[in-house]
Amino acid sequence: MSLDLAPGSPAGPTGPEATAPDTAAAAATTGAATLTEERARTPLTPKSLRAIVRDLAEQPDQWIHHVRLSTEERWYRRLVADEDHEVWLISWLPGQSTGFHDHGGSRGAFAVALGELEELSLGGPEQGLLIRRITAGTARAFGPEYVHDVRNTAAGPAVTLHAYSPPLSSMAHYELRAGGLVRTSQEGPEQW
C-alpha cells in the first residue's frame, strides 16, 4: 500500500502509442473503467478495512514522520484518499476523546499503533455500556450503523490509524443520557 495524500490520477500510455487506435485496448479500458466504477460503489468490508489498518500500523516508517501532538485537540491527517476508502492518522494526548459519534453510514476500522485507548459503545438492553481497552497492536472493525466514543484515558500519548469505506461524508455526534444516545450535532468534510 502506498500513502497518497490526495486522490490518485489514472495512469496510461503517453507519446505516440497513446493516440494509436486499438479497439482491444479501448475495450479493455472500458471494462477496467466499469470495474473501477463498480468497486467505488461497493464499500469495502469491515474485515478488509481492519486488514488495511493492521498492515499499516505494522509499518511505522510509512506514517510516523507525519505524527504531531496537539494539546488543543486530537491531531489528524488523511493519508489515503481513494474512491472506495480513506485512511486517517490520529494522535491522542491523555484526556482527548471523540465523544459518541457515528460515521455517516460508512464502514470502518481502526488500529492502535502506539499507546492504548478506551472505546465505549452501547451493547443493547442486556449489556448496557460496553467499555473496551484497546492496546497497541489491536484493531477494531465495525459496520455502517456503529456509534462509539474513543478516548485516551492512559498516562501517555497514543497513535491510531483509521479506515472508512466509503470515505466519510458526514459524522453525527451524540450525548449519552439516561434514555440512551441523543443526537446533538452533525458535521461534514468542511469541518475536517
Order of alpha helices (4+ residues) and beta strands (2+ residues): alpha-alpha-beta-beta-beta-beta-beta-beta-beta-beta-beta-beta-beta
